[in-house]
Amino acid sequence: MIKKRINIRMSGLGGQGAVTGAHVMAMAASKDGRFAISNPFFGAEKRMAPAESYCRIGVERIYDRGELVFPDVIEVYHPQVITMGKSYTMPFYSGIKEGGVVIINSDVPLLSDEDIQRLKDLNVAVFYIKGTQIALEVAGTELSTNMTMIGSAAGITKCVSLNGLDLALQERFGKKFVASGGTATLDEAIKKKFAKKEMLLQKNFATVKAAYEVGAEWAEKNKVELQVAAMAAA
């Protein structure tokens, strides 16, 4: 399904980098010449508290902001979003559009029979990725789990390119970027994990690429086609 715009809702817990993930994806879309906007939605800025972020990517200018009620893609950063209901939308897949995609960071199935049937009725594809494991293997830290989530979403939907993501990461972590609150704290924690800025960029992009390839392979194998249309020639 080729769409003029793809809406992505990222549901996670405080400290997992869902806000950073949405921002990087929006930046990558801009690098690719598409229109994009991202924004966070959370309560208390503390670890393990529910946190959501939204990313809208399309071929036409985007004006709407705020909570994303009807997403095409839902990324679940942590199993507790499902198992403990740590989500601002219940069930966590509330509002997902027909033909959408759910990406879950887990190495074991988490959905109930009712959830599976409901998503099947909507023709929603469900993809489990061992995101934290990939982050640990490639980057050496679970703080890069958000890189696996955006990488897999990009691989499945092709809403942003690997080159766009590489450029976005360089801008986010390679230059002076002013974040606020918990996002700034997480940025600093990530930077301290690596001896040099070049290593941070290299490891994060390698993590994105690994997840991108896993997601792209799964989408091709399962014939999942949810993509943003190409930009019209100027």
Secondary structure as UniProt FT lines:
FT   STRAND          2..3
FT   STRAND          5..13
FT   TURN            14..15
FT   HELIX           18..31
FT   TURN            32..33
FT   STRAND          35..42
FT   TURN            47..48
FT   STRAND          50..58
FT   STRAND          73..76
FT   HELIX           80..83
FT   TURN            92..95
FT   TURN            98..99
FT   STRAND          101..105
FT   HELIX           113..121
FT   TURN            122..123
FT   STRAND          125..129
FT   HELIX           131..138
FT   HELIX           142..144
FT   HELIX           145..157
FT   HELIX           162..174
FT   HELIX           181..192
FT   HELIX           197..221
FT   TURN            222..223
FT   STRAND          227..228
//
